[in-house]
Amino acid sequence: MGLEVIRTVMQRQGVTSDMLSAMSGVPKSTIDKIASGATDNPRYKSLQKLMDALGTVSYTHLRAHET
């Protein structure tokens, strides 16, 4: 589990990067880079904003349960 969870949740909820940008305040270009895997070490603050906007558990919680 990792950054791919953001892309998966976006797809399941039918949220586009434009919508997520408006919801989270994170620039669309940053979201696109994170969702595509182009950014392999995004800022924690950006990830937390995305997770909050998507209504998912915290990124810290996800990282703590990686296998």
matplotlib code that plots the C-alpha trace (Angstrom):
import matplotlib.pyplot as plt

x = [0.0, 1.3, 0.7, -1.4, -4.1, -4.8, -5.3, -7.5, -9.7, -10.0, -11.2, -13.6, -15.2, -15.2, -13.0, -10.9, -7.6, -9.4, -12.1, -9.5, -7.5, -10.5, -11.4, -7.9, -6.1, -3.3, -2.3, -3.6, -0.1, 1.0, -1.9, -1.3, 2.4, 1.5, -1.3, 0.9, 3.9, 6.1, 6.7, 8.0, 8.5, 5.7, 5.4, 3.6, 1.5, 0.2, -0.6, -2.5, -4.5, -5.4, -6.3, -8.5, -10.3, -11.0, -12.2, -9.8, -7.7, -4.6, -1.5, 0.4, -2.1, -1.6, 2.2, 2.1, 0.2, 2.2, 3.3]
y = [0.0, 3.5, 6.3, 4.1, 4.3, 7.9, 7.0, 4.0, 6.1, 8.8, 6.2, 4.5, 7.9, 9.2, 12.2, 13.8, 15.6, 18.9, 18.1, 16.9, 20.1, 22.2, 20.1, 19.9, 23.1, 21.0, 22.0, 19.8, 19.3, 18.0, 15.6, 14.3, 13.7, 11.8, 9.8, 8.8, 7.8, 10.5, 11.9, 9.1, 11.2, 13.8, 16.2, 14.8, 18.0, 17.5, 13.8, 14.7, 17.3, 14.8, 12.1, 14.5, 15.7, 12.1, 11.2, 8.4, 7.5, 9.5, 8.9, 8.1, 5.4, 3.9, 4.0, 2.3, -0.6, -1.3, -4.9]
z = [0.0, -0.8, -3.2, -5.5, -2.9, -3.9, -7.5, -6.5, -4.2, -6.8, -9.4, -6.9, -6.0, -9.5, -8.5, -11.2, -10.5, -11.2, -8.6, -6.0, -6.5, -5.8, -2.7, -1.3, -2.4, -3.8, -7.4, -10.2, -11.5, -8.2, -8.0, -11.5, -10.6, -7.4, -9.0, -12.0, -9.8, -11.4, -7.9, -5.7, -2.6, -2.4, 0.6, 3.6, 3.8, 0.2, 0.9, 4.1, 2.2, -0.5, 2.0, 4.0, 0.9, -0.2, 3.2, 3.8, 6.8, 7.4, 5.3, 8.5, 9.3, 5.8, 6.1, 9.5, 8.0, 4.9, 4.4]

ax = plt.figure().add_subplot(projection="3d")
ax.plot(x, y, z, "-o")
ax.set_aspect("equal")
plt.show()
